Amino acid sequence: MIHTSCVSDVDIMSKRINIVLPENTIQTIDRMTKPGERSRFINQAVRHYVANRSAEALRARLEHTAVRDRDLDREIASEWFAVDQETWQQIEEVKPQRKPATRSGERYTSRRSIRR
């Protein structure tokens, strides 16, 4: 069937294209739209897809989520701060203490310390 009616509500700079879609996709489009509004539906679907899948859209969603959750994130961080500090103190206490190197009686193994 050839589409000959004027497509309304589409930008003046629109261009007619031919595409091939599976029959079940066309049936879905026809179920979702009124007769003569396939182009508008496909245009809206493509715009929606791009808006939700593009890198910019992802970045915007992540930014929105970060702003939305910042208070919760700060609350969680403050609750765990004491536990974190305690754990680091325990780690520092367990580390063996190194003796500073002295020249009295210790043998140096570096080439610089061996004189010929």
PECORFEN-V220365 format. One record per backbone hydrogen bond with DSSP energy under -0.5 kcal/mol. NH is the residue of the N-H (numbers start at 0). CO is the residue of the C=O. E is the energy in kcal/mol with one decimal. If there is no record, write none. Layout:
BEGIN
NH&CO&E ; NH&CO&E
END
This chain:
BEGIN
3&1&-0.8 ; 7&5&-0.7 ; 9&6&-0.5 ; 13&10&-1.5 ; 20&18&-0.5 ; 24&21&-0.6 ; 25&21&-1.9 ; 26&22&-2.3 ; 27&23&-1.8 ; 28&24&-2.5 ; 29&25&-2.7 ; 30&26&-2.1 ; 31&27&-1.7 ; 32&28&-1.4 ; 36&33&-1.9 ; 40&36&-2.2 ; 41&37&-3.1 ; 42&38&-2.6 ; 43&39&-2.6 ; 44&40&-2.7 ; 45&41&-2.6 ; 46&42&-2.4 ; 47&43&-2.5 ; 48&44&-2.5 ; 49&45&-2.7 ; 50&46&-2.5 ; 51&47&-1.7 ; 52&48&-1.3 ; 53&49&-2.0 ; 57&53&-2.3 ; 58&54&-2.7 ; 59&55&-2.5 ; 60&56&-2.4 ; 61&57&-2.6 ; 62&58&-2.5 ; 63&59&-2.5 ; 64&60&-2.5 ; 65&61&-2.5 ; 66&62&-2.3 ; 67&63&-2.5 ; 68&64&-2.5 ; 69&65&-0.6 ; 69&66&-0.7 ; 72&68&-2.7 ; 73&69&-2.4 ; 74&70&-2.2 ; 75&71&-2.5 ; 76&72&-2.5 ; 77&73&-2.4 ; 78&74&-2.0 ; 79&75&-1.8 ; 80&76&-1.0 ; 81&77&-0.6 ; 83&79&-2.5 ; 84&80&-2.7 ; 85&81&-2.4 ; 86&82&-2.2 ; 87&83&-2.2 ; 88&84&-2.1 ; 89&85&-2.1 ; 90&86&-2.2 ; 91&87&-2.4 ; 92&88&-2.0 ; 93&89&-1.6 ; 94&90&-1.4 ; 104&102&-1.0 ; 107&105&-0.5 ; 112&109&-0.7 ; 113&109&-0.6 ; 113&110&-0.7 ; 114&112&-0.6
END
